[in-house]
Amino acid sequence: MADWISKIAPNLKATPYEKNALRFIETAVNLGSEPVHDWLRVLSVYSIYHGKEIIEKSVSDPIPLLCDLFDCNTSFLKESTNAVPNLNFSISKEEFETVEQATGEHYGNLFSEFDEQFYFEEPVKLLRDRFERNELPITEFQGKKALDAGCGGGRYTVALKKIGFGEVVGIDISKPGLENCRNRLQQKDIEGISYKEGTVLNLPFDDESFDFVFSNGVLHHTRDLVKGIHELLRVLKKGCHGFLYLIESPGGIYWDVIEILRCVMKNVDFEYARAVFRMLGVPPNRRFFILDHIMAPINIRSTCEEIEGWLKEGGASELRRLPRGTDFDRVEQVYQKKPYAELLFGVGDQRYFFRK
């Protein structure tokens, strides 16, 4: 396995599908550098991701199904290179000075296209499911001040307000994301929410400023997630609670496939991929869920032991790894003992509830 592949997909080695996946990666990255080749890469990524979802819903052994999925897409790429006419479809490549700017633009553009139902309604249900199924004390949060650290497009900032927090502050590095947040807020005239531009690695707030801190799938996309965890705890009042979600290791087939697709898409432009997905008629929420981790510049997975150690170092206590989630969460599939769940999803989502 090439060194660059092992860096992006470190858990691929010695899996039953390693050879099939490597053939797919090598075929995809060696297609060429014309627009048609990126078009084919994006099509194959959509095909693999969709196929992964079908496998996840099956009760059959996922290994042979996954091997076939890689082999079929390898054949598609080989056969299509000369069969598909050279597409006259290209866009100006996005250039970014920093990883942080690239990350902000990536997520800002993905979130901005969500329709009202997926923006205002879905996150409230997801949050309630995750809180109530794990018996978190929602009633204690009523009227309290919360921080949404890395708020992205602001979906969960709004959801936190709707479940009862009195004041919610969202902070993010993404200018387009924050612009979308503020525009959405004006449309609904929701009070008690404010947004601030800044980095989760150096929060622009005094010590012990918040009654609750919330970081939902953000710090694993930063240069220093440990510092981010410690910043959350710094601005949290003593005796108060926080919620942290980081992507998991081991993560099973689910994360192996995403990292394989990251290998394929490593040189494909963000906006090009989004444009192809729009042309394919993929809805905005689907575009987000597929391209989220596949195209994020940084995507770090952590073990339970690592996360718990970092939280304790920052001053957290009473750590609870949440064993349940909403219906489609990976951790819920493991909890419900779905056939092959651990093979498919590893330990499931790493969500933690803690006290300072």
DRENDO-1510 file (C-alpha; in Angstrom, 1 decimal, always signed):
<recs>
REC; n; res; u; v; w
REC; 1; MET; +0.0; +0.0; +0.0 .
REC; 2; ALA; +1.4; +3.4; -1.0 .
REC; 3; ASP; +2.4; +5.6; +2.0 .
REC; 4; TRP; -0.1; +8.4; +1.0 .
REC; 5; ILE; -3.0; +5.9; +1.0 .
REC; 6; SER; -2.0; +4.5; +4.4 .
REC; 7; LYS; -1.9; +8.0; +5.9 .
REC; 8; ILE; -5.5; +8.8; +4.7 .
REC; 9; ALA; -6.9; +5.3; +5.2 .
REC; 10; PRO; -4.7; +3.8; +8.0 .
REC; 11; ASN; -7.2; +1.0; +8.9 .
REC; 12; LEU; -7.5; -0.4; +5.4 .
REC; 13; LYS; -4.4; -2.6; +5.7 .
REC; 14; ALA; -5.2; -6.3; +6.3 .
REC; 15; THR; -8.9; -5.9; +5.9 .
REC; 16; PRO; -10.7; -8.6; +3.8 .
REC; 17; TYR; -11.4; -5.9; +1.1 .
REC; 18; GLU; -8.0; -4.3; +1.0 .
REC; 19; LYS; -7.0; -5.5; -2.4 .
REC; 20; ASN; -10.4; -4.6; -4.0 .
REC; 21; ALA; -10.3; -1.2; -2.4 .
REC; 22; LEU; -6.7; -0.5; -3.6 .
REC; 23; ARG; -7.6; -1.5; -7.2 .
REC; 24; PHE; -10.4; +1.0; -7.1 .
REC; 25; ILE; -8.3; +3.8; -5.6 .
REC; 26; GLU; -5.4; +3.2; -8.0 .
REC; 27; THR; -7.8; +3.1; -11.0 .
REC; 28; ALA; -9.6; +6.3; -9.9 .
REC; 29; VAL; -6.5; +8.4; -9.2 .
REC; 30; ASN; -4.7; +7.3; -12.4 .
REC; 31; LEU; -7.5; +8.2; -14.7 .
REC; 32; GLY; -6.0; +11.5; -15.8 .
REC; 33; SER; -6.4; +15.2; -15.1 .
REC; 34; GLU; -9.1; +16.3; -17.5 .
REC; 35; PRO; -12.5; +17.5; -16.3 .
REC; 36; VAL; -14.1; +14.2; -17.5 .
REC; 37; HIS; -11.8; +12.3; -15.2 .
REC; 38; ASP; -13.0; +14.3; -12.1 .
REC; 39; TRP; -16.5; +13.8; -13.3 .
REC; 40; LEU; -16.0; +10.0; -13.3 .
REC; 41; ARG; -14.4; +10.1; -9.9 .
REC; 42; VAL; -17.3; +12.0; -8.4 .
REC; 43; LEU; -19.8; +9.5; -10.1 .
REC; 44; SER; -17.9; +6.6; -8.6 .
REC; 45; VAL; -17.8; +8.2; -5.2 .
REC; 46; TYR; -21.6; +8.7; -5.2 .
REC; 47; SER; -22.0; +5.1; -6.4 .
REC; 48; ILE; -19.8; +3.7; -3.6 .
REC; 49; TYR; -21.4; +5.8; -0.9 .
REC; 50; HIS; -24.9; +4.8; -2.0 .
REC; 51; GLY; -23.8; +1.2; -2.3 .
REC; 52; LYS; -22.4; +1.4; +1.3 .
REC; 53; GLU; -25.8; +2.5; +2.5 .
REC; 54; ILE; -27.5; -0.4; +0.9 .
REC; 55; ILE; -25.1; -2.8; +2.4 .
REC; 56; GLU; -25.6; -1.2; +5.9 .
REC; 57; LYS; -29.4; -1.9; +5.6 .
REC; 58; SER; -28.8; -5.5; +4.6 .
REC; 59; VAL; -28.7; -8.4; +7.0 .
REC; 60; SER; -26.2; -10.3; +4.8 .
REC; 61; ASP; -22.5; -10.6; +5.3 .
REC; 62; PRO; -21.2; -7.2; +4.2 .
REC; 63; ILE; -17.7; -8.3; +3.2 .
REC; 64; PRO; -18.5; -10.0; -0.2 .
REC; 65; LEU; -21.0; -7.2; -1.0 .
REC; 66; LEU; -18.4; -4.6; -0.4 .
REC; 67; CYS; -15.8; -6.4; -2.4 .
REC; 68; ASP; -18.2; -6.6; -5.3 .
REC; 69; LEU; -19.1; -2.9; -4.9 .
REC; 70; PHE; -15.4; -1.9; -5.3 .
REC; 71; ASP; -14.9; -4.3; -8.2 .
REC; 72; CYS; -17.9; -3.0; -10.1 .
REC; 73; ASN; -16.8; +0.6; -9.8 .
REC; 74; THR; -13.3; -0.3; -10.8 .
REC; 75; SER; -14.7; -1.8; -14.0 .
REC; 76; PHE; -16.9; +1.2; -14.5 .
REC; 77; LEU; -14.0; +3.6; -14.4 .
REC; 78; LYS; -11.8; +1.5; -16.7 .
REC; 79; GLU; -14.6; +1.1; -19.3 .
REC; 80; SER; -15.8; +4.6; -19.1 .
REC; 81; THR; -12.5; +6.5; -19.6 .
REC; 82; ASN; -12.6; +6.0; -23.3 .
REC; 83; ALA; -16.4; +5.6; -23.7 .
REC; 84; VAL; -17.4; +8.9; -22.2 .
REC; 85; PRO; -16.9; +12.0; -24.4 .
REC; 86; ASN; -14.5; +14.6; -23.0 .
REC; 87; LEU; -16.9; +16.9; -21.1 .
REC; 88; ASN; -16.5; +20.6; -21.6 .
REC; 89; PHE; -17.4; +21.2; -18.0 .
REC; 90; SER; -15.0; +23.0; -15.7 .
REC; 91; ILE; -15.1; +25.6; -13.0 .
REC; 92; SER; -12.5; +28.0; -11.6 .
REC; 93; LYS; -10.6; +26.1; -8.9 .
REC; 94; GLU; -11.0; +27.4; -5.4 .
REC; 95; GLU; -7.8; +28.6; -3.9 .
REC; 96; PHE; -7.4; +28.9; -0.1 .
REC; 97; GLU; -4.5; +30.3; +2.0 .
REC; 98; THR; -5.1; +28.1; +5.0 .
REC; 99; VAL; -6.7; +24.8; +5.9 .
REC; 100; GLU; -9.1; +26.7; +8.2 .
REC; 101; GLN; -10.3; +28.8; +5.3 .
REC; 102; ALA; -10.8; +25.7; +3.1 .
REC; 103; THR; -12.8; +24.0; +5.9 .
REC; 104; GLY; -14.9; +27.0; +6.5 .
REC; 105; GLU; -15.8; +27.4; +2.8 .
REC; 106; HIS; -16.5; +23.7; +2.5 .
REC; 107; TYR; -19.0; +23.5; +5.3 .
REC; 108; GLY; -20.4; +27.0; +4.8 .
REC; 109; ASN; -21.4; +26.2; +1.2 .
REC; 110; LEU; -22.8; +22.7; +2.1 .
REC; 111; PHE; -25.0; +24.1; +4.9 .
REC; 112; SER; -26.3; +27.1; +3.0 .
REC; 113; GLU; -28.3; +24.9; +0.6 .
REC; 114; PHE; -30.4; +23.1; +3.3 .
REC; 115; ASP; -34.2; +23.6; +3.0 .
REC; 116; GLU; -36.3; +24.8; +5.9 .
REC; 117; GLN; -37.3; +21.3; +7.1 .
REC; 118; PHE; -33.7; +20.0; +7.3 .
REC; 119; TYR; -32.5; +23.3; +8.8 .
REC; 120; PHE; -35.2; +24.2; +11.4 .
REC; 121; GLU; -37.0; +21.0; +12.2 .
REC; 122; GLU; -34.7; +17.9; +11.7 .
REC; 123; PRO; -32.0; +19.0; +14.2 .
REC; 124; VAL; -34.5; +19.5; +17.0 .
REC; 125; LYS; -35.7; +16.0; +16.6 .
REC; 126; LEU; -32.2; +14.6; +16.4 .
REC; 127; LEU; -31.1; +16.5; +19.5 .
REC; 128; ARG; -34.2; +15.4; +21.5 .
REC; 129; ASP; -33.7; +11.8; +20.5 .
REC; 130; ARG; -30.1; +11.8; +21.5 .
REC; 131; PHE; -30.7; +13.7; +24.8 .
REC; 132; GLU; -33.9; +11.8; +25.8 .
REC; 133; ARG; -32.8; +8.3; +24.9 .
REC; 134; ASN; -29.7; +8.8; +27.0 .
REC; 135; GLU; -31.7; +10.4; +29.8 .
REC; 136; LEU; -29.8; +13.7; +29.8 .
REC; 137; PRO; -31.3; +16.3; +32.1 .
REC; 138; ILE; -33.0; +18.6; +29.5 .
REC; 139; THR; -35.1; +20.3; +32.2 .
REC; 140; GLU; -31.9; +21.6; +33.9 .
REC; 141; PHE; -31.0; +23.5; +30.7 .
REC; 142; GLN; -34.1; +25.7; +30.6 .
REC; 143; GLY; -33.2; +29.4; +30.4 .
REC; 144; LYS; -29.4; +28.7; +30.6 .
REC; 145; LYS; -26.7; +30.1; +28.4 .
REC; 146; ALA; -25.1; +27.7; +25.8 .
REC; 147; LEU; -22.2; +27.8; +23.4 .
REC; 148; ASP; -22.4; +26.1; +20.0 .
REC; 149; ALA; -18.7; +25.8; +19.3 .
REC; 150; GLY; -18.2; +25.3; +15.6 .
REC; 151; CYS; -21.8; +26.1; +14.7 .
REC; 152; GLY; -21.4; +25.7; +10.9 .
REC; 153; GLY; -24.7; +26.8; +9.3 .
REC; 154; GLY; -26.4; +27.2; +12.7 .
REC; 155; ARG; -28.8; +24.3; +12.6 .
REC; 156; TYR; -27.9; +23.0; +16.0 .
REC; 157; THR; -27.7; +26.6; +17.4 .
REC; 158; VAL; -31.4; +27.0; +16.6 .
REC; 159; ALA; -32.1; +23.5; +17.9 .
REC; 160; LEU; -30.5; +24.2; +21.3 .
REC; 161; LYS; -32.7; +27.3; +21.6 .
REC; 162; LYS; -35.8; +25.4; +20.7 .
REC; 163; ILE; -35.3; +22.7; +23.3 .
REC; 164; GLY; -35.2; +25.3; +26.0 .
REC; 165; PHE; -31.9; +27.2; +26.4 .
REC; 166; GLY; -32.4; +30.9; +27.1 .
REC; 167; GLU; -29.5; +32.2; +25.2 .
REC; 168; VAL; -27.3; +30.4; +22.6 .
REC; 169; VAL; -24.1; +31.8; +21.1 .
REC; 170; GLY; -22.8; +30.2; +17.9 .
REC; 171; ILE; -19.2; +30.6; +16.9 .
REC; 172; ASP; -17.5; +29.5; +13.6 .
REC; 173; ILE; -14.7; +30.4; +11.3 .
REC; 174; SER; -16.8; +30.2; +8.1 .
REC; 175; LYS; -17.9; +33.6; +6.8 .
REC; 176; PRO; -20.4; +32.1; +4.3 .
REC; 177; GLY; -21.7; +29.8; +7.1 .
REC; 178; LEU; -22.2; +32.7; +9.5 .
REC; 179; GLU; -23.9; +34.8; +6.8 .
REC; 180; ASN; -26.3; +31.9; +6.2 .
REC; 181; CYS; -26.9; +31.7; +10.0 .
REC; 182; ARG; -27.9; +35.3; +10.3 .
REC; 183; ASN; -30.0; +35.3; +7.2 .
REC; 184; ARG; -32.0; +32.3; +8.5 .
REC; 185; LEU; -32.4; +33.9; +11.8 .
REC; 186; GLN; -33.9; +37.0; +10.2 .
REC; 187; GLN; -36.4; +34.9; +8.3 .
REC; 188; LYS; -37.8; +33.3; +11.5 .
REC; 189; ASP; -37.3; +36.2; +13.9 .
REC; 190; ILE; -35.9; +33.9; +16.6 .
REC; 191; GLU; -34.7; +35.7; +19.7 .
REC; 192; GLY; -31.9; +34.7; +22.1 .
REC; 193; ILE; -29.4; +33.6; +19.4 .
REC; 194; SER; -26.3; +35.4; +18.4 .
REC; 195; TYR; -23.3; +34.5; +16.2 .
REC; 196; LYS; -19.6; +35.4; +16.4 .
REC; 197; GLU; -16.8; +34.7; +14.0 .
REC; 198; GLY; -13.8; +33.0; +15.6 .
REC; 199; THR; -12.0; +29.7; +16.1 .
REC; 200; VAL; -12.9; +26.9; +18.4 .
REC; 201; LEU; -9.1; +26.6; +19.2 .
REC; 202; ASN; -9.0; +30.0; +20.8 .
REC; 203; LEU; -12.5; +30.9; +21.9 .
REC; 204; PRO; -13.0; +34.7; +22.3 .
REC; 205; PHE; -14.8; +34.3; +25.6 .
REC; 206; ASP; -13.8; +34.7; +29.3 .
REC; 207; ASP; -13.3; +31.7; +31.5 .
REC; 208; GLU; -16.5; +30.2; +32.8 .
REC; 209; SER; -18.8; +32.2; +30.5 .
REC; 210; PHE; -21.3; +29.4; +29.7 .
REC; 211; ASP; -23.7; +27.1; +31.5 .
REC; 212; PHE; -23.5; +24.5; +28.7 .
REC; 213; VAL; -21.0; +23.9; +25.9 .
REC; 214; PHE; -21.8; +22.0; +22.8 .
REC; 215; SER; -19.4; +20.8; +20.1 .
REC; 216; ASN; -21.1; +18.5; +17.5 .
REC; 217; GLY; -18.7; +17.0; +15.0 .
REC; 218; VAL; -16.3; +19.9; +14.7 .
REC; 219; LEU; -13.0; +19.4; +16.5 .
REC; 220; HIS; -12.0; +16.4; +14.4 .
REC; 221; HIS; -11.7; +18.8; +11.5 .
REC; 222; THR; -9.2; +21.1; +13.3 .
REC; 223; ARG; -5.4; +21.1; +13.6 .
REC; 224; ASP; -5.5; +20.6; +17.4 .
REC; 225; LEU; -8.6; +18.9; +18.7 .
REC; 226; VAL; -7.1; +18.5; +22.2 .
REC; 227; LYS; -6.7; +22.3; +22.5 .
REC; 228; GLY; -10.3; +22.6; +21.3 .
REC; 229; ILE; -11.5; +20.3; +24.0 .
REC; 230; HIS; -9.6; +22.2; +26.6 .
REC; 231; GLU; -11.0; +25.5; +25.3 .
REC; 232; LEU; -14.5; +24.1; +25.7 .
REC; 233; LEU; -13.8; +23.3; +29.3 .
REC; 234; ARG; -12.1; +26.7; +30.0 .
REC; 235; VAL; -15.3; +28.7; +29.0 .
REC; 236; LEU; -17.6; +26.3; +30.8 .
REC; 237; LYS; -18.7; +27.2; +34.3 .
REC; 238; LYS; -17.7; +25.0; +37.1 .
REC; 239; GLY; -20.3; +22.4; +38.0 .
REC; 240; CYS; -22.0; +22.8; +34.6 .
REC; 241; HIS; -22.3; +20.3; +31.7 .
REC; 242; GLY; -21.0; +19.9; +28.1 .
REC; 243; PHE; -21.7; +17.7; +25.1 .
REC; 244; LEU; -18.9; +16.6; +22.7 .
REC; 245; TYR; -19.1; +14.5; +19.5 .
REC; 246; LEU; -15.9; +13.3; +17.8 .
REC; 247; ILE; -15.7; +10.6; +15.1 .
REC; 248; GLU; -14.8; +7.2; +16.2 .
REC; 249; SER; -12.0; +4.6; +16.0 .
REC; 250; PRO; -12.5; +1.8; +15.4 .
REC; 251; GLY; -15.2; +2.8; +13.0 .
REC; 252; GLY; -15.7; -0.4; +10.9 .
REC; 253; ILE; -16.6; -0.5; +7.3 .
REC; 254; TYR; -18.4; +2.8; +7.5 .
REC; 255; TRP; -15.2; +4.8; +8.1 .
REC; 256; ASP; -13.0; +2.6; +6.0 .
REC; 257; VAL; -15.2; +3.4; +3.0 .
REC; 258; ILE; -15.2; +7.2; +3.7 .
REC; 259; GLU; -11.4; +7.2; +4.0 .
REC; 260; ILE; -11.1; +5.2; +0.7 .
REC; 261; LEU; -13.3; +7.8; -0.9 .
REC; 262; ARG; -11.1; +10.6; +0.6 .
REC; 263; CYS; -8.2; +9.0; -1.3 .
REC; 264; VAL; -10.1; +9.2; -4.6 .
REC; 265; MET; -11.3; +12.8; -4.0 .
REC; 266; LYS; -8.0; +14.2; -2.6 .
REC; 267; ASN; -7.3; +16.3; -5.7 .
REC; 268; VAL; -10.9; +17.1; -6.7 .
REC; 269; ASP; -12.1; +20.6; -6.2 .
REC; 270; PHE; -14.8; +21.2; -3.5 .
REC; 271; GLU; -17.1; +23.3; -5.8 .
REC; 272; TYR; -16.6; +20.9; -8.7 .
REC; 273; ALA; -17.9; +18.0; -6.6 .
REC; 274; ARG; -20.9; +20.0; -5.3 .
REC; 275; ALA; -21.7; +21.1; -8.9 .
REC; 276; VAL; -21.7; +17.5; -10.2 .
REC; 277; PHE; -23.9; +16.4; -7.3 .
REC; 278; ARG; -26.3; +19.2; -8.1 .
REC; 279; MET; -26.4; +18.1; -11.7 .
REC; 280; LEU; -27.2; +14.6; -10.6 .
REC; 281; GLY; -30.2; +15.9; -8.7 .
REC; 282; VAL; -28.8; +15.0; -5.3 .
REC; 283; PRO; -30.8; +16.9; -2.6 .
REC; 284; PRO; -28.9; +19.4; -0.4 .
REC; 285; ASN; -29.1; +17.3; +2.7 .
REC; 286; ARG; -27.7; +14.3; +0.8 .
REC; 287; ARG; -24.9; +16.4; -0.6 .
REC; 288; PHE; -23.9; +17.4; +2.9 .
REC; 289; PHE; -24.0; +13.8; +4.3 .
REC; 290; ILE; -22.0; +12.4; +1.5 .
REC; 291; LEU; -19.4; +15.1; +1.0 .
REC; 292; ASP; -19.0; +16.1; +4.7 .
REC; 293; HIS; -16.1; +13.9; +5.8 .
REC; 294; ILE; -15.1; +12.9; +2.3 .
REC; 295; MET; -13.9; +16.3; +1.3 .
REC; 296; ALA; -13.0; +18.0; +4.7 .
REC; 297; PRO; -9.3; +18.9; +4.7 .
REC; 298; ILE; -8.7; +17.3; +8.1 .
REC; 299; ASN; -10.7; +14.3; +9.4 .
REC; 300; ILE; -9.3; +12.8; +12.6 .
REC; 301; ARG; -10.8; +9.7; +14.3 .
REC; 302; SER; -10.3; +9.0; +18.0 .
REC; 303; THR; -10.7; +6.1; +20.4 .
REC; 304; CYS; -12.8; +6.2; +23.6 .
REC; 305; GLU; -9.6; +6.1; +25.7 .
REC; 306; GLU; -8.1; +9.1; +23.9 .
REC; 307; ILE; -11.2; +11.2; +24.1 .
REC; 308; GLU; -11.8; +10.4; +27.8 .
REC; 309; GLY; -8.1; +11.2; +28.6 .
REC; 310; TRP; -8.3; +14.6; +26.8 .
REC; 311; LEU; -11.5; +15.5; +28.6 .
REC; 312; LYS; -10.0; +14.6; +32.0 .
REC; 313; GLU; -6.9; +16.6; +31.2 .
REC; 314; GLY; -9.0; +19.6; +30.6 .
REC; 315; GLY; -10.9; +19.3; +33.9 .
REC; 316; ALA; -13.9; +17.2; +33.0 .
REC; 317; SER; -15.5; +14.7; +35.3 .
REC; 318; GLU; -18.5; +12.4; +35.4 .
REC; 319; LEU; -17.9; +11.4; +31.8 .
REC; 320; ARG; -20.7; +9.5; +30.1 .
REC; 321; ARG; -20.2; +8.0; +26.6 .
REC; 322; LEU; -23.7; +8.0; +25.3 .
REC; 323; PRO; -24.7; +4.5; +24.2 .
REC; 324; ARG; -27.7; +5.5; +22.2 .
REC; 325; GLY; -28.6; +7.9; +19.3 .
REC; 326; THR; -31.4; +8.7; +16.9 .
REC; 327; ASP; -32.6; +5.9; +14.7 .
REC; 328; PHE; -30.0; +6.3; +11.9 .
REC; 329; ASP; -27.0; +6.9; +14.3 .
REC; 330; ARG; -24.3; +4.2; +14.1 .
REC; 331; VAL; -24.2; +3.9; +17.9 .
REC; 332; GLU; -27.9; +3.1; +17.9 .
REC; 333; GLN; -27.4; +0.3; +15.4 .
REC; 334; VAL; -24.8; -1.2; +17.7 .
REC; 335; TYR; -27.1; -0.7; +20.7 .
REC; 336; GLN; -29.9; -2.4; +18.9 .
REC; 337; LYS; -27.6; -5.3; +18.0 .
REC; 338; LYS; -28.3; -5.0; +14.3 .
REC; 339; PRO; -26.7; -8.0; +12.4 .
REC; 340; TYR; -23.0; -7.2; +11.6 .
REC; 341; ALA; -23.3; -3.9; +13.4 .
REC; 342; GLU; -19.8; -3.9; +14.9 .
REC; 343; LEU; -18.3; -5.0; +11.6 .
REC; 344; LEU; -20.2; -2.2; +9.9 .
REC; 345; PHE; -19.8; +0.6; +12.4 .
REC; 346; GLY; -17.1; -0.3; +14.9 .
REC; 347; VAL; -17.9; +1.2; +18.3 .
REC; 348; GLY; -20.4; +3.7; +16.8 .
REC; 349; ASP; -20.6; +7.5; +17.3 .
REC; 350; GLN; -18.4; +8.9; +20.1 .
REC; 351; ARG; -20.8; +11.3; +21.9 .
REC; 352; TYR; -19.9; +12.4; +25.4 .
REC; 353; PHE; -21.7; +14.2; +28.2 .
REC; 354; PHE; -19.6; +15.5; +31.0 .
REC; 355; ARG; -19.4; +17.9; +33.9 .
REC; 356; LYS; -16.7; +20.4; +34.8 .
</recs>
